[in-house]
Amino acid sequence: MDTTATGPTFRDATESDVDALVALIESAYRGDASRAGWTTEADILEGQRTDPEGVRGVIKSADSRLLTVEMDGRVVACCQLEHRGDHAYFGMFAVSPAFQGAGLGKVIIAEAERAARETWGARAMHMTVISVRNDLIAWYERRGYRRTGEMSPFPYGDERFGIPQRADLQFELLVKELG
């Protein structure tokens, strides 16, 4: 992370952010550009991670927010927060590869947790992570999330979520009590 930049600012995404957010999410997870960061999924999934319709759907949903993070006027990260009763769902988390590994992700997840508590009174945060992403799961565990062992299937055959390069992909539910 560039230490000369001002600190991150947070705001809700708007329709005018869709293209920048799709590019950000793709750069963090797919293709050779994603290999500059540590969150790449390029070895397990090809194709797209999201599309404009998916991002627009999160922005327009009454029960969700797409928290957008800017530094020096540039979108550098985002995450989805969705109200689901007594808990919030955390998803679509992406940090530009140029800003990974310097602590920005920790700041964002802390802000997301705060926002879920204050906006919706959420008592817990839920997320799903591809179960073979051991480094990523360990990162979330260091942030207080626990593995539940509850698995859900990867949407094989639906290229909106990518083209799997292995047959053992599934999602694991991680949970953190927000207290």
Secondary structure, 3 states (H helix, E strand, C coil): CCCCCCCCEEEECCHHHHHHHHHHHHHHHCCHHHHHCCCCCCCCEECCCCCHHHHHHHHHCCCEEEEEEEECCEEEEEEEEEEECCEEEEEEEEECHHHCCCCHHHHHHHHHHHHHHHHHCCCEEEEEEECCCHHHHHHHHHCCCEEEEEEEECCCCCHHHCEECCCCCEEEEEEEECC
